[in-house]
Amino acid sequence: MGVIATLLAHEPRLARLRTAARDRYRFVPCEDWTSLTRACERGPINVVVFDLYVDGRADFERVRQLRVRVPRAALVAYVDITRERARDMFDAGRCGIDVLIVAEETDTPQLLATLLDQAEARSVSSLLKPHLAGLRSVVRDAVMLSVTRAHERLTPDSLARLIAVSRRLLSKRLEGAQLPPPHQLLTWGRLIVAASMLEDGSRSADGVASALDFPSGSAFRNTCQRYLGCTPHQIRLRGGAQWVIQELLVNREKRRQVSDIEEDMQDSAAA
């Protein structure tokens, strides 16, 4: 079970969040920015949802402080948008806000559930950036999208469309960077997000599998074995998301072995 810290003056909005989160998150309601920051520092907090205007004006400095103190938490602003506040939204992204929820527009339970999933996935992407600095933009975008869109079950074709390149060029760029082909990269992205979820000791492998839309807990465990050679519990013990990222971007020999195994399986099926 993940943990969401909240700073919301409107009880109906907190109730909507609870409905959207179902039993996948535990809530830590806070009364002001100070108690919110303290709750995050005591951690672990997966998602922070706050009213950017809880004190009457947008407090971007508080948001920047949160981003520095809890770099792995996803920051979600839940706001009313007025004409006067529209200009503030340009600054929201610059100060570290990952997801914006607009009251009465994007806060239906279904949309909130999707936004919470996206927020948690985006929080993991901060671990990827140091490893992607020297890569082509197409490769960087593909790796980042495989993680930030991990809940959406992208296909190689839809991934290529998001990057605005052909699937053939995407595969060529990934191969040039010694990274796996698109269909495998998408699985790696889901495993990185899954590993991040597993860092929370209260989350079970079956719960993670359900959150990321694996067909079953067994299918998730089999994917862990095939790509990483270990169980979900071992992923947690070895360092979670950081370790899986190392396996993808640093340990290329193991990745080549996975590719060879999949090719052998495809050849056997064709025969």
Beta strands, then each sheet from edge to edge (+ up, - down):
strand 1: 2-7
strand 2: 25-29
strand 3: 47-50
strand 4: 74-79
strand 5: 99-102
sheet 1: 2+ 1+ 3+ 4+ 5+
end
